[in-house]
Amino acid sequence: MNRKNIIIIYCDDLGYGDLSCYGSDTVRTPHLDDLAAGGVRFTNLYSNSPVCSPSRASLLTGLYPAKAGVTGILGGKRGTHGLPAAKTTIAAALKAHGYSTALVGKWHLGTAADNSPNAHGFDEFFGFKAGCIDYYSHIFYWEQAGGVNPVHDLWHNGEEVWENGRYMTEMITEKAVHFIERETAGQRPFFLYVPYNAPHYPMHAPAKYMERFAHLPWDRQVMAAMISAVDDGVGELVAALKRQGVYENTAIFFSSDNGPSVEARNWLDGTEDLYYGGSAGIFKGHKGSLFEGGVREPAILSCPGVIPTNQVNDGTAMMMDMFPTLLELAGLPAPEGIDGRSLHAAVTGTSEAASSPHEEVYWEYNGQLAVRKGDWKLVLNGRLDFGRPVPDAVHLSNVQDDPGERVNVKDQHPDMAEQLTALAKAWYEQVAGIEYTSS
């Protein structure tokens, strides 16, 4: 059987409103727009977490973060433990069925050897293990490195490599294209995971991208330039697939780990330099928040000849659902016991496009707890980012009528608020093994 090749392209801190196919009037993303036109664009696909590491754990394992064993942002210090070795990733599942597997880009699921990409089903790894790096020196400068010395963080499998001065986004694209060219010369199907660092801080972009947005203020200009570099990379990956004659046999999923960032850590000299971190569109909240802006993501899935073109899918879905969805597109069964549910029927037209495989979906992060059931969404002890709590400890909204979660209707619908509160707390107790408290 001629199995589908599978590519996952994952951005870092990209907001729902940061692509032109999602309404951006400042960032032009023609290649991602073309990818969306060639498949399905999701409007209600959520990250499992509003921060990096847990989102990636869910994407790769098909599990809620607590079940995957990663619930917070992992540090960059060497020897940091992360995704447990016992957890089966999509790479390991595909490798067991004869796939060649590679990760080119950001890992952020542990820097210790037994938590490395190579220990989790990836035959080849080129990239960095921590949460972010300088785009040119590939050094992790920030506090989680241990608070003492910056840590160089660029690796090929288990070997530290040095590519000083090369722009990381372009290097990720180049290495990914080389993998496609090499693997298509053989007979094995391949799985390629391409998690870009962009547009996560630090705010770095070459002049050729900056010049495309010279009319914008500097902070918006550099953000647009960083996203444009990713868009060019997507175009190069698709061109390589077509050049090698395998585009028609390849499923491509594109999304982001969480919402846009308003963190004040984009500095090296001790001066906190607040910056424009991207757009959540009409949604409330940013990275670190369980309101829509922190977890609702731009997401595109293409599979020529299988997924009809120019689709818009409004069904509620989670990042963990891509594990079984991509396996089903490859004609393979998903492992038992995962939380993700396949979207295959919804995206191939064999069920209603707006249908959801979940009765409810849940989130928990840093004392916040949230649940969505149908059009109703409840957030307990919500924050707008990492440090700005909202006045209402219980916030209920109908996200169909009020997608921006601007109006709290818990007093108008007390029974729904009570029902969702009970569901959320019961779910938390089940996955975390402890009673929910906000602290």
ABEGO torsion letter per residue (X at the ends): XBBBBBBBBBBBGBBAAABAAAGBAABBBAAAAAAAAABBBBAABBBABABAAAAAAAAAAGBBAAAAGBABBBBABBGBBBBBAABBBAAAAAAAAGBBBBBBEBAGAEABAAABAAAAGBABBBEBABABBBAAAGBBABAAAGGBBBBBBBBBEABBBBABGBBAAAAAAAAAAAAAAAAAABABBBBBBBBBAOABOBBBBBAAAAAAAAABBAAAAAAAAAAAAAAAAAAAAAAAAAAAGAAAABBBBBBBABBBBABBABBAAGBBBBBBAEBAEABBEBBGBABAAAABBBBBBBBBGABBBGBBBABBBBAAAAAAAAAAAAGBBBBBGBABBBAAAAAAGABBAABBABABBBBBBGGBBBBBBEABBBBBGBBABAABBBABABBBBBAAABAAGABBAAAABAAAAAAAAAAAAAAAAAAAGBBBBAX
